[in-house]
Amino acid sequence: MSPRAGQSEADRQITVTHKRFVKAMEDRLGTMSPETKDAYFVILTKLVDKLDNDEKPLKEIMQEMMAEAMTEVLHMIQA
């Protein structure tokens, strides 16, 4: 049985969408200002650091990220 055979449709859709996200962000990097890149990196790093902690539920991570990312977004808007 191949690894994909055991995947649910939701798993497959998440994998496809994740690949699209990575490509879209890679395509945008060349056009982002240094300030936007810095803000994106801060938010992305916080998210990945939180996701690395298997003990924390995804719902809790998302709640934390909403608050933390909003600060970065507000800084970008006000700049």
Rosetta constraint file for C-alpha pairs under 8 A:
AtomPair CA 1 CA 5 HARMONIC 6.22 0.50
AtomPair CA 1 CA 6 HARMONIC 7.65 0.50
AtomPair CA 2 CA 6 HARMONIC 7.31 0.50
AtomPair CA 3 CA 7 HARMONIC 7.12 0.50
AtomPair CA 4 CA 12 HARMONIC 7.76 0.50
AtomPair CA 7 CA 11 HARMONIC 5.69 0.50
AtomPair CA 7 CA 12 HARMONIC 6.36 0.50
AtomPair CA 8 CA 12 HARMONIC 6.34 0.50
AtomPair CA 9 CA 13 HARMONIC 6.15 0.50
AtomPair CA 10 CA 14 HARMONIC 6.09 0.50
AtomPair CA 11 CA 15 HARMONIC 6.21 0.50
AtomPair CA 12 CA 16 HARMONIC 6.22 0.50
AtomPair CA 13 CA 17 HARMONIC 6.02 0.50
AtomPair CA 14 CA 18 HARMONIC 5.94 0.50
AtomPair CA 15 CA 19 HARMONIC 6.29 0.50
AtomPair CA 16 CA 20 HARMONIC 6.33 0.50
AtomPair CA 17 CA 21 HARMONIC 6.11 0.50
AtomPair CA 18 CA 22 HARMONIC 6.25 0.50
AtomPair CA 19 CA 23 HARMONIC 6.27 0.50
AtomPair CA 20 CA 24 HARMONIC 6.03 0.50
AtomPair CA 21 CA 25 HARMONIC 6.15 0.50
AtomPair CA 22 CA 26 HARMONIC 6.10 0.50
AtomPair CA 23 CA 27 HARMONIC 6.09 0.50
AtomPair CA 24 CA 28 HARMONIC 6.33 0.50
AtomPair CA 25 CA 29 HARMONIC 6.25 0.50
AtomPair CA 26 CA 30 HARMONIC 7.86 0.50
AtomPair CA 28 CA 32 HARMONIC 6.29 0.50
AtomPair CA 29 CA 37 HARMONIC 7.37 0.50
AtomPair CA 32 CA 36 HARMONIC 5.95 0.50
AtomPair CA 32 CA 37 HARMONIC 6.12 0.50
AtomPair CA 33 CA 37 HARMONIC 6.24 0.50
AtomPair CA 34 CA 38 HARMONIC 6.14 0.50
AtomPair CA 35 CA 39 HARMONIC 6.29 0.50
AtomPair CA 35 CA 76 HARMONIC 7.94 0.50
AtomPair CA 36 CA 40 HARMONIC 6.04 0.50
AtomPair CA 36 CA 76 HARMONIC 7.28 0.50
AtomPair CA 37 CA 41 HARMONIC 5.98 0.50
AtomPair CA 38 CA 42 HARMONIC 6.23 0.50
AtomPair CA 39 CA 43 HARMONIC 6.32 0.50
AtomPair CA 39 CA 72 HARMONIC 6.20 0.50
AtomPair CA 39 CA 73 HARMONIC 7.79 0.50
AtomPair CA 39 CA 76 HARMONIC 7.53 0.50
AtomPair CA 40 CA 44 HARMONIC 5.95 0.50
AtomPair CA 41 CA 45 HARMONIC 5.84 0.50
AtomPair CA 42 CA 46 HARMONIC 6.25 0.50
AtomPair CA 43 CA 47 HARMONIC 6.26 0.50
AtomPair CA 43 CA 68 HARMONIC 7.74 0.50
AtomPair CA 43 CA 69 HARMONIC 5.88 0.50
AtomPair CA 43 CA 72 HARMONIC 7.35 0.50
AtomPair CA 44 CA 48 HARMONIC 6.16 0.50
AtomPair CA 45 CA 49 HARMONIC 6.01 0.50
AtomPair CA 46 CA 50 HARMONIC 6.23 0.50
AtomPair CA 46 CA 65 HARMONIC 7.73 0.50
AtomPair CA 47 CA 51 HARMONIC 6.14 0.50
AtomPair CA 47 CA 61 HARMONIC 7.79 0.50
AtomPair CA 47 CA 65 HARMONIC 6.76 0.50
AtomPair CA 48 CA 52 HARMONIC 6.09 0.50
AtomPair CA 49 CA 53 HARMONIC 7.09 0.50
AtomPair CA 50 CA 56 HARMONIC 7.84 0.50
AtomPair CA 50 CA 61 HARMONIC 6.41 0.50
AtomPair CA 51 CA 56 HARMONIC 7.96 0.50
AtomPair CA 51 CA 58 HARMONIC 7.68 0.50
AtomPair CA 51 CA 61 HARMONIC 7.31 0.50
AtomPair CA 56 CA 60 HARMONIC 6.70 0.50
AtomPair CA 56 CA 61 HARMONIC 6.88 0.50
AtomPair CA 57 CA 61 HARMONIC 6.50 0.50
AtomPair CA 58 CA 62 HARMONIC 6.15 0.50
AtomPair CA 59 CA 63 HARMONIC 6.27 0.50
AtomPair CA 60 CA 64 HARMONIC 6.25 0.50
AtomPair CA 61 CA 65 HARMONIC 6.06 0.50
AtomPair CA 62 CA 66 HARMONIC 6.10 0.50
AtomPair CA 63 CA 67 HARMONIC 6.81 0.50
AtomPair CA 64 CA 68 HARMONIC 6.25 0.50
AtomPair CA 65 CA 69 HARMONIC 5.54 0.50
AtomPair CA 66 CA 70 HARMONIC 5.99 0.50
AtomPair CA 67 CA 71 HARMONIC 6.83 0.50
AtomPair CA 68 CA 72 HARMONIC 7.05 0.50
AtomPair CA 69 CA 73 HARMONIC 6.19 0.50
AtomPair CA 70 CA 74 HARMONIC 6.04 0.50
AtomPair CA 71 CA 75 HARMONIC 6.35 0.50
AtomPair CA 72 CA 76 HARMONIC 6.35 0.50
AtomPair CA 73 CA 77 HARMONIC 6.23 0.50
AtomPair CA 74 CA 78 HARMONIC 6.06 0.50
AtomPair CA 75 CA 79 HARMONIC 6.10 0.50
